[in-house]
């Protein structure tokens, strides 16, 4: 049983290593909080503010972070596999070496985010804003980048397995890839 209520004000709180698995933290203010190594697996963080929070090495697998604000948050080496991040703001977030495999990032703002060495395999990045995002050595195998905004071929080609990701045909042509076979 978790004693943290939705809409809680936990700004600058120290919750290092805390077990908040399956907690309801929807709309909570966790700005600047220290959640390094915390377990937030399957937590409800819809609409929560985690701006500038320290989530290094935290487990957020299968967490619902839809429309959450993670601007400038440190999520390096965090596990976000199968996390739901629809419409989340991750601008300027550090997601280097994070596990985002099978994460749902459609409509997310990843502008200026550091995604270097991140595992984005099978992630849904459709319609996400990737303006100035660093994709160096990120794994894009099976990732859906259809209609991603502000994405350029140089960004994509700095990643690993970029040729195994899904793009709309116009962007595939810019990458020098053949059109997707008709289904």
C-alpha positions in Angstrom: 0.0 0.0 0.0 1.4 3.4 -1.0 0.7 6.5 1.1 1.3 9.1 -1.6 -1.8 10.6 -2.9 -2.5 11.8 -6.4 -1.8 15.5 -6.9 0.8 15.3 -4.1 3.4 18.1 -3.9 6.7 16.3 -3.6 9.0 19.0 -5.1 12.6 18.5 -4.3 11.7 15.4 -2.2 14.4 12.7 -1.7 12.9 9.4 -2.7 16.2 7.7 -3.7 15.6 3.9 -4.1 12.0 4.2 -3.0 9.6 1.4 -4.0 6.7 3.2 -5.6 5.7 0.4 -7.9 2.0 0.7 -9.0 1.6 3.9 -7.0 -1.0 6.5 -8.1 1.0 9.6 -8.6 -1.1 11.1 -11.3 -0.7 14.9 -11.5 1.8 14.8 -8.6 4.5 17.5 -8.5 7.8 15.7 -8.4 9.9 18.6 -9.9 13.5 18.5 -8.9 12.9 15.4 -6.8 15.6 12.8 -6.3 14.3 9.4 -7.5 17.6 7.9 -8.4 17.3 4.1 -8.6 13.6 4.3 -7.5 11.1 1.6 -8.6 8.1 3.2 -10.3 7.2 0.2 -12.4 3.5 0.2 -13.5 3.0 3.5 -11.6 0.3 6.0 -12.7 2.2 9.2 -13.4 -0.3 10.7 -15.9 0.1 14.5 -16.0 2.8 14.4 -13.3 5.5 17.1 -13.2 8.9 15.5 -13.1 10.8 18.5 -14.5 14.5 18.4 -13.7 13.9 15.3 -11.5 16.8 12.9 -11.0 15.6 9.5 -12.2 19.0 8.0 -13.0 18.8 4.2 -13.1 15.1 4.3 -12.0 12.7 1.6 -13.1 9.7 3.0 -14.9 8.8 -0.1 -16.9 5.1 -0.2 -17.9 4.5 3.1 -16.1 1.9 5.5 -17.4 3.6 8.9 -18.0 1.1 10.2 -20.6 1.2 14.0 -20.8 3.7 14.1 -18.0 6.4 16.8 -17.9 9.9 15.5 -17.8 11.7 18.6 -19.1 15.3 18.5 -18.3 14.9 15.3 -16.2 17.9 13.0 -15.8 16.8 9.5 -17.0 20.2 8.1 -18.0 20.3 4.3 -17.6 16.6 4.3 -16.5 14.3 1.4 -17.6 11.3 2.7 -19.4 10.5 -0.4 -21.4 6.8 -0.6 -22.4 6.2 2.7 -20.7 3.3 4.8 -22.0 4.6 8.3 -22.7 2.0 9.6 -25.2 2.3 13.4 -25.4 4.9 13.6 -22.6 7.3 16.5 -22.6 10.9 15.2 -22.5 12.6 18.2 -24.0 16.2 18.5 -23.0 15.9 15.3 -20.9 18.9 13.0 -20.5 17.8 9.6 -21.8 21.3 8.4 -22.6 21.7 4.6 -22.2 18.0 4.3 -21.2 15.9 1.3 -22.1 12.9 2.6 -24.0 12.2 -0.7 -25.8 8.6 -1.0 -26.8 7.8 2.3 -25.2 4.9 4.4 -26.6 6.2 7.9 -27.3 3.7 9.0 -29.9 3.2 12.8 -29.9 6.0 13.2 -27.3 8.3 16.2 -27.3 11.8 14.9 -27.4 13.4 18.1 -28.7 17.0 18.5 -27.6 16.8 15.2 -25.7 19.9 13.1 -25.3 18.9 9.6 -26.6 22.5 8.5 -27.3 23.0 4.8 -26.7 19.3 4.4 -25.8 17.4 1.2 -26.6 14.5 2.4 -28.8 13.9 -1.0 -30.3 10.2 -1.5 -31.2 9.4 1.9 -29.6 6.5 4.0 -31.2 7.9 7.5 -31.9 5.2 8.3 -34.5 4.5 12.0 -34.6 7.1 12.7 -31.9 9.1 16.0 -32.1 12.8 15.0 -32.4 14.1 18.5 -33.1 17.9 18.5 -32.2 17.5 15.2 -30.4 20.8 13.2 -30.2 20.2 9.7 -31.5 23.9 8.7 -31.6 24.3 5.0 -31.3 20.7 4.5 -30.2 19.2 1.2 -31.3 16.3 1.9 -33.7 15.5 -1.7 -34.8 11.8 -2.0 -35.2 11.1 1.5 -34.0 8.2 3.4 -35.6 9.4 6.9 -36.7 6.5 7.5 -39.0 5.7 11.2 -39.3 8.2 12.1 -36.6 8.6 15.9 -36.6 11.9 17.8 -37.2 13.8 14.6 -37.9 16.6 14.6 -40.4 18.6 11.9 -42.1 21.8 12.7 -40.3 20.2 12.2 -36.9 18.8 8.9 -38.0 22.0 7.7 -39.6 24.0 8.4 -36.4 21.9 5.6 -34.7 22.4 1.8 -34.9 19.9 -0.3 -37.0 18.3 2.8 -38.4 17.6 0.9 -41.6 15.4 -1.5 -39.6 13.1 1.2 -38.4 9.7 2.2 -39.9 9.4 5.6 -41.7 6.9 7.0 -44.2 8.0 6.6 -47.8 9.0 10.2 -48.4 11.5 10.0 -45.5 12.7 6.5 -46.6 13.6 8.1 -49.9 15.7 10.8 -48.1 17.5 8.0 -46.3 18.2 6.1 -49.5 15.9 3.2 -48.5 13.4 1.6 -50.9 9.7 2.2 -50.3 7.9 -0.1 -47.8 6.4 -3.1 -49.6 2.7 -2.8 -50.1 0.7 -4.9 -47.7 
